[in-house]
Amino acid sequence: MKHLIILLFTPLFFTAQDDEITLVSKMDGSFFTENGTNTPFWGFGEYFPGVVNQRVYLPAPLLVFNYGDSVHVNLINQSPETHTIHLHGLDVSQINDGVPATSFGVLFNDSASYKFRANNIGTFLYHCHVNTNLHAAMGMSGMLVVRNYPDTNLLYNGGPSFNKEYYYLSSDMYLYWNYNTTSPGPFHMYEADYFMVNGKSGTQLFDDTTETIYMNAGDTALIHIGNVGYNAVSYIFPVAANATAHLSDGRILPSPISADTLTIYPGERYSVLLTPTQFIEGYVTVNSTNLYNDTTIVGTNYIGINVTMYPSGVEDNKLEELHLYPNPANNIVNIRSTKDSDINIYSIEGKFVKTTRINKGANSIDISDFTEGMYLVISDGFLPAKFIVFK
């Protein structure tokens, strides 16, 4: 069986307008833990019309909207249980809040739409609010960001500027539940034993260069961090990164908070600016701590950070990214591009594989004849993208 793993946490971007995105909910996802165990999960994925086997991702797709957008988030439920989308932290009407008792649930093979105006700039979450303890812990959650439009290089009107942007969503699982969903036991007995950032853990995260914070000397990076797990999560930044929190839970702080360590409790989010004063080649330490005993660290992950000086004339922030998904995929890889382009695909050994034309927006490429291994996608004006094919 062949799978394609894309080493990216892929955002779905939209411009300021009436925006509509359709998600699918399913309970047949699977992911590989750090030790290689294929583990079931439930989740959300972007819905593609005409695709027979829709896929879900861990975490759910990152949704990025602009301030002032009128947003429709459609949900198509292809699982045997009822699901919802709770827009965590956003100011929405009660009917669009995704809590079934006061809103509505989406039944099997049914669909519905959640509508809101993106009137708050910041970092938010979304998750299923049916039997929340179980459904969220099984993976039905993602991050949602509202950008400052039209001044998207400003954190908010009159606020500081930035030229880099990264997204990190912390989560945890009690893996016993993943294999015993019909009899998980009392919910108060949940004991997280697996900790992730962007759906990855350990070497999966630290060795994935697409998750690394890259900056030139003099850059300012906006870091979106959120916690959908049930433990407290502490982000420990290098001192030289000068980490400063400017927004908390989607609201501007009265005074920015400069701190090397930020502890995020379940459901919390921060928007943090990094303004390094010197070269850094290290990592951000991310600890997950049991809330029953705040001295017990359940797991530790590391996010690479590399602050350096590029050769004269090289301005990496002028390069755009190709967004590849799903993760994993089977036979088809989807590529979202910001412009029409020819792309070249090479093996990790540098052997040319194929050239294909992609258009602005969503594209699909048949990779059914690819052999197992790592591949690079390269195109003028884009940062290189990586993916791995498994059989």
SESE-326183 format. One record per residue (C-alpha): x, z, y. Coordinates in steps of 0.02 Angstrom, whole numbers, padded with zeros to 5 digits, always signed. Each point is the difference from the previous one (the first is absolute). Example, Ala and Ser with C-alpha at 12.3 -4.5 7.8 and 13.67 -1.06 7.14 Angstrom:
BEGIN
+00615+00390-00225
+00069-00033+00172
This chain:
BEGIN
+00000+00000+00000
+00072-00050+00168
-00014+00101+00159
+00069-00029+00173
+00051+00152+00101
+00019-00026+00186
+00118+00121+00084
-00103+00017+00158
-00134+00113+00072
-00104-00142+00070
-00103+00019+00160
-00150-00111+00035
+00012-00043+00186
-00137-00061+00116
-00009-00043+00185
-00120+00079+00123
-00169-00074-00039
-00149+00023-00114
+00098+00038-00160
-00062-00006-00178
+00093+00046-00159
-00072+00011-00175
+00066+00125-00127
-00038+00018-00184
-00009+00165-00095
+00048+00008-00184
+00051+00129-00128
+00118-00106-00106
+00162+00006+00100
+00168+00045-00076
+00170+00043+00074
+00171+00045-00066
+00064+00176+00030
+00186+00020+00034
+00037+00024-00186
-00087-00164-00042
-00165+00070-00066
-00147-00117+00030
-00130+00116+00076
-00184-00035+00040
-00072+00025+00174
-00155-00041+00102
+00012-00089+00165
-00044-00126+00133
+00067-00176+00024
-00028-00146+00117
-00140-00109-00070
+00038-00185-00029
-00154-00112-00027
+00006-00097-00162
+00131+00110-00083
-00064+00058-00169
+00112+00153-00021
+00008+00087+00168
+00143+00125+00012
+00016+00172+00080
+00157+00077+00073
+00086+00168+00016
-00017+00044+00140
-00149-00102+00058
+00038-00142+00124
+00065+00055+00169
-00129-00051+00132
+00063-00032+00176
-00122-00034+00142
+00015-00012+00189
-00078+00116+00128
-00174-00060+00047
-00029-00098-00161
-00176-00004-00070
+00039+00026-00184
-00099-00038-00157
+00077+00070-00160
-00097-00072-00146
+00007+00081-00172
-00039-00089-00163
-00010+00124-00144
+00054-00072-00167
+00016+00166-00091
-00129+00096-00104
-00010+00145+00123
-00063+00012+00179
+00132-00005+00137
+00009+00008+00190
+00125-00023+00141
+00018+00155+00106
+00088-00043+00164
+00101+00160+00015
+00028+00054+00180
-00086-00147+00083
-00148+00026+00117
-00137-00094-00091
-00187+00022-00014
-00068+00110-00138
-00069-00148-00098
+00174-00079-00002
+00095+00158-00045
+00004-00031-00187
-00061+00172-00055
-00139-00043-00125
-00113+00148+00041
-00014-00051+00183
+00049-00183-00010
-00016-00108-00156
+00088-00039-00163
+00045-00172-00066
-00064-00020-00178
+00076-00103-00141
-00004-00187+00040
-00069+00040+00173
+00077-00023+00172
-00016+00076+00173
+00082-00005+00172
+00073+00139+00107
+00003-00037+00186
+00092+00084+00143
+00082-00032+00167
+00187+00037+00001
-00004+00113+00151
+00144+00117-00046
+00182-00051-00013
+00097+00082-00140
+00025+00028-00186
-00151+00028-00113
-00047+00000-00185
-00139-00067-00108
-00053+00057-00173
-00146+00010-00120
-00114+00148+00037
-00093+00002-00167
+00058+00147-00106
+00143+00004+00125
+00117+00116-00095
+00010-00120-00146
-00020-00170+00082
+00128+00030+00137
+00123+00079-00122
-00019-00152-00114
+00064-00113+00140
-00150-00055+00102
+00080+00022+00172
+00098-00095+00131
+00062+00002+00181
-00087-00077+00150
+00088-00025+00168
-00073-00045+00170
+00130-00078+00116
+00003+00002+00190
-00067-00171+00050
+00051-00106+00093
+00160+00100+00036
+00045+00015-00183
+00180+00049+00041
-00066+00159+00083
-00055+00147-00106
-00147+00021+00119
-00039-00049+00181
+00130+00082+00108
+00093+00062-00152
+00174-00036-00072
+00049-00170-00069
+00071-00047-00170
+00065-00156-00087
-00006+00052-00184
-00145+00062-00105
-00009+00080-00174
-00139+00076-00106
+00017+00141-00127
-00148+00072-00096
+00033+00153-00108
-00107+00037-00153
+00006+00099-00160
-00080-00004-00172
-00035+00118-00143
+00042-00128-00135
-00105+00090-00130
-00153-00054+00099
+00054-00183-00005
-00011+00002-00190
-00151+00116-00014
-00121-00060+00134
-00156+00042-00101
+00057+00181-00028
+00126+00048+00135
-00050+00183-00001
-00045+00110+00151
+00051-00080+00163
+00073+00163+00065
+00128-00013-00141
+00077-00158+00074
+00189+00020-00004
+00092-00151+00070
+00150-00046-00106
+00043-00173+00068
+00043-00033+00183
+00008-00171+00084
+00030-00085+00166
-00083-00171+00015
-00042+00009-00185
+00184+00019-00051
+00104+00146-00057
+00185+00040-00018
+00112-00151-00023
-00151-00116+00017
-00011+00050+00182
+00180+00033+00048
+00068-00159-00082
-00137-00110+00077
+00080-00071+00157
-00170-00053+00067
-00041+00185+00020
+00161+00037+00096
-00002+00032+00188
+00119-00126+00079
+00044+00015+00184
+00127-00065+00122
+00083+00122+00118
-00121+00015+00147
-00157-00041-00101
-00154+00110-00001
-00101+00007-00162
-00181+00053-00018
-00025+00090-00166
-00179+00022-00064
-00007+00143-00125
-00152+00069-00090
-00043+00111-00148
-00143-00038-00120
+00065+00120-00133
-00054+00178-00035
+00171+00077+00036
+00088+00031+00166
+00132-00133+00038
+00152+00027+00111
+00094-00145+00077
+00179+00053+00042
+00082-00125+00118
+00187-00012+00036
+00039+00096+00160
+00075-00155+00080
-00164-00095-00022
-00081+00104+00139
-00172+00003-00083
-00141+00034+00124
-00185+00010-00046
-00110-00078+00136
-00168-00011-00090
-00081+00117-00127
-00152-00048-00103
-00030-00152+00110
+00004+00096+00164
+00133+00007+00137
+00089+00168+00002
-00003+00092+00168
+00189+00012-00014
+00109-00097-00123
+00077+00109-00137
+00183-00028-00039
+00041+00068-00173
+00113-00047-00143
-00133+00060-00124
-00186-00041+00004
-00114+00080-00129
-00159-00098-00035
-00145+00082-00088
-00132-00094-00102
-00088-00130+00108
+00118+00016+00150
+00093-00142+00086
+00135-00018+00131
+00069-00141+00106
+00185+00034+00025
+00132-00088+00104
+00182-00007-00054
+00130-00028+00137
+00170+00018-00084
+00150+00042+00108
+00131-00048-00128
+00027-00100-00158
-00089+00068-00153
+00019-00045-00183
-00105+00125-00093
-00179+00044-00042
-00158+00091+00049
-00036+00138-00126
-00183+00018-00048
-00050+00158-00094
-00168+00035-00081
-00041+00185-00008
-00134+00088-00103
-00129+00077+00118
-00030+00145-00120
+00183+00047+00015
+00085-00073+00152
+00172+00029-00075
-00030-00113-00151
+00058-00180+00032
-00097-00116-00115
+00105-00153+00039
+00124-00075+00122
+00013-00181+00056
+00124-00086+00115
-00028-00136+00129
+00159-00091+00047
+00045-00012+00185
+00138-00114+00063
+00041-00007+00186
+00140-00120+00036
+00062-00130+00125
-00033-00180-00047
+00122-00139+00050
-00022-00068+00175
-00147-00119+00014
-00092+00063-00154
-00170+00072+00046
-00090+00045-00160
-00156+00059+00091
-00034-00183+00045
-00018-00043-00185
-00171+00013-00080
-00047+00060-00173
-00082-00093-00141
-00126+00116-00084
-00010-00022-00188
-00129+00081-00115
-00074+00066-00116
+00111+00128-00084
-00002-00033-00146
-00067-00178-00018
-00032-00112-00147
+00037-00187+00011
-00040-00011+00187
+00088+00073+00151
-00088+00001+00169
+00098-00027+00161
-00068+00040+00173
+00095-00091+00138
-00008+00002+00189
+00035-00188+00011
+00015-00161-00100
+00166-00007-00090
+00100-00068-00146
+00063+00140-00113
+00141-00005-00126
+00000+00112-00154
+00166+00048-00082
+00046+00109-00148
+00100+00157+00041
+00153-00094-00064
-00026-00129+00138
-00069-00138-00111
-00130-00108+00090
-00172+00008-00083
-00124-00093+00109
-00054-00050+00176
-00180+00009+00053
-00100-00018+00161
-00102+00146+00062
-00125+00004+00142
-00038+00131+00130
-00108+00133-00081
-00026+00030-00186
+00083-00107-00134
+00013+00008-00190
+00147-00060-00105
-00002-00029-00188
+00144+00098-00079
-00061-00015-00180
+00158-00094-00051
+00122+00124+00079
+00116+00093-00117
+00028+00186+00009
+00114+00056+00141
+00016+00026+00188
-00035-00139+00126
+00028-00026+00186
-00119-00091+00118
+00092-00075+00148
-00063-00099+00150
+00064-00034+00175
-00061+00130+00125
-00050+00125-00135
+00085+00151-00075
+00039-00028-00186
-00131+00070-00120
+00034+00061-00177
-00103+00003-00157
+00028+00038-00184
-00081-00088-00148
-00032+00101-00157
-00056-00062-00170
